[in-house]
Amino acid sequence: MRTLPDVTLQYPEPWFQVPVEPGADLDSWAVEHAERIVRDAATAEPEVARTFRGTVKGIAKELRARAEGFQNRNLTAAFFCVPPGLAGSDVSLELMIIYPDEGGPEPSLELFTDLCVTRELGEPDVQQLDLPFGPAVRIRQNYLGEKTNWFGGRPVLNSLIYGVRPPGQTDLVSVTALWTDAGISDVIEDWTDEMLRTLRFAHQATPPD
């Protein structure tokens, strides 16, 4: 069994962390965050509070169902984002450590890019860049998700994918943000870029502000 490196990610409100370990108490976690979402909406600006229709029971049910999908996937961390005034959201971010196969080559950013890129809905935007904790590739692309019901079409998934190579590590860090509302793309991209600049590993110092 491999021991996961100490990887942390700072995140702004309205993001919050999802328990991904098997056996986590999702019921208590979902109710806690549902109560906070309802409480925050009630004390928000009047135009937000008036239009909010969420309930603790309904929000907790949705959060729990979504969190269940993250368990047993070997994720290191996962996060949800519920923007102020909304009773639900499909915005998520997943962080995973990719290990080299036994006897195989180390996972490279080039191979990561080849495996992640899709041209299903056009040409992706691929950028090479240096983050405070290592070289990285940034992939912004859209693709079709699974059908949500028998008669409906496949939703368009917006994605922002990062692959990061920590210096001195044989492993690679993968971070993926997903959402469906194209109208919030600029905000989600800005948040994700900001979060990636805070990525930290145990053997490295905290990046400067």
Solvent accessible surface area in square Angstrom, and as a share of the most:
residue,aa,sasa,rsa
1,M,241,1.08
2,R,129,0.47
3,T,125,0.73
4,L,88,0.44
5,P,35,0.22
6,D,81,0.42
7,V,21,0.12
8,T,49,0.28
9,L,16,0.08
10,Q,108,0.48
11,Y,86,0.33
12,P,35,0.22
13,E,158,0.71
14,P,18,0.11
15,W,8,0.03
16,F,10,0.04
17,Q,86,0.38
18,V,2,0.01
19,P,26,0.16
20,V,19,0.11
21,E,98,0.44
22,P,96,0.60
23,G,81,0.78
24,A,22,0.17
25,D,90,0.47
26,L,6,0.03
27,D,79,0.41
28,S,66,0.42
29,W,26,0.09
30,A,1,0.01
31,V,63,0.36
32,E,110,0.49
33,H,28,0.13
34,A,0,0.00
35,E,79,0.35
36,R,70,0.25
37,I,12,0.06
38,V,40,0.23
39,R,139,0.51
40,D,71,0.37
41,A,4,0.03
42,A,73,0.57
43,T,110,0.64
44,A,37,0.28
45,E,109,0.49
46,P,87,0.55
47,E,92,0.41
48,V,38,0.22
49,A,36,0.28
50,R,159,0.58
51,T,97,0.56
52,F,27,0.11
53,R,188,0.69
54,G,17,0.16
55,T,81,0.47
56,V,49,0.28
57,K,172,0.73
58,G,40,0.39
59,I,5,0.03
60,A,11,0.08
61,K,157,0.67
62,E,63,0.28
63,L,3,0.02
64,R,79,0.29
65,A,61,0.47
66,R,56,0.20
67,A,0,0.00
68,E,86,0.38
69,G,46,0.44
70,F,17,0.07
71,Q,27,0.12
72,N,123,0.63
73,R,94,0.34
74,N,140,0.72
75,L,13,0.07
76,T,29,0.17
77,A,12,0.09
78,A,0,0.00
79,F,5,0.02
80,F,0,0.00
81,C,0,0.00
82,V,10,0.06
83,P,26,0.16
84,P,106,0.67
85,G,22,0.21
86,L,88,0.44
87,A,38,0.30
88,G,26,0.25
89,S,19,0.12
90,D,62,0.32
91,V,3,0.02
92,S,6,0.04
93,L,0,0.00
94,E,22,0.10
95,L,2,0.01
96,M,61,0.27
97,I,12,0.06
98,I,54,0.28
99,Y,63,0.24
100,P,35,0.22
101,D,114,0.59
102,E,180,0.81
103,G,87,0.84
104,G,33,0.32
105,P,113,0.71
106,E,94,0.42
107,P,14,0.09
108,S,38,0.25
109,L,21,0.10
110,E,126,0.56
111,L,84,0.42
112,F,13,0.05
113,T,21,0.12
114,D,108,0.56
115,L,139,0.69
116,C,35,0.21
117,V,28,0.16
118,T,40,0.23
119,R,151,0.55
120,E,81,0.37
121,L,80,0.40
122,G,44,0.42
123,E,129,0.58
124,P,14,0.09
125,D,68,0.35
126,V,59,0.34
127,Q,77,0.34
128,Q,126,0.56
129,L,54,0.27
130,D,122,0.63
131,L,17,0.09
132,P,71,0.45
133,F,11,0.05
134,G,8,0.08
135,P,56,0.35
136,A,1,0.01
137,V,0,0.00
138,R,22,0.08
139,I,0,0.00
140,R,37,0.14
141,Q,10,0.04
142,N,51,0.26
143,Y,54,0.20
144,L,51,0.25
145,G,6,0.06
146,E,148,0.66
147,K,117,0.49
148,T,112,0.65
149,N,89,0.45
150,W,206,0.72
151,F,192,0.80
152,G,23,0.22
153,G,59,0.57
154,R,112,0.41
155,P,43,0.27
156,V,68,0.39
157,L,38,0.19
158,N,4,0.02
159,S,0,0.00
160,L,0,0.00
161,I,15,0.07
162,Y,4,0.02
163,G,0,0.00
164,V,0,0.00
165,R,40,0.15
166,P,2,0.02
167,P,69,0.43
168,G,88,0.85
169,Q,50,0.22
170,T,62,0.36
171,D,9,0.05
172,L,0,0.00
173,V,2,0.01
174,S,14,0.09
175,V,0,0.00
176,T,26,0.15
177,A,0,0.00
178,L,37,0.18
179,W,1,0.00
180,T,55,0.32
181,D,78,0.40
182,A,73,0.56
183,G,73,0.70
184,I,46,0.23
185,S,14,0.09
186,D,109,0.56
187,V,76,0.43
188,I,1,0.00
189,E,32,0.14
190,D,96,0.50
191,W,53,0.19
192,T,0,0.00
193,D,27,0.14
194,E,78,0.35
195,M,1,0.00
196,L,1,0.00
197,R,127,0.46
198,T,30,0.18
199,L,2,0.01
200,R,92,0.33
201,F,2,0.01
202,A,72,0.56
203,H,99,0.44
204,Q,41,0.18
205,A,83,0.65
206,T,83,0.48
207,P,25,0.16
208,P,127,0.80
209,D,197,1.02
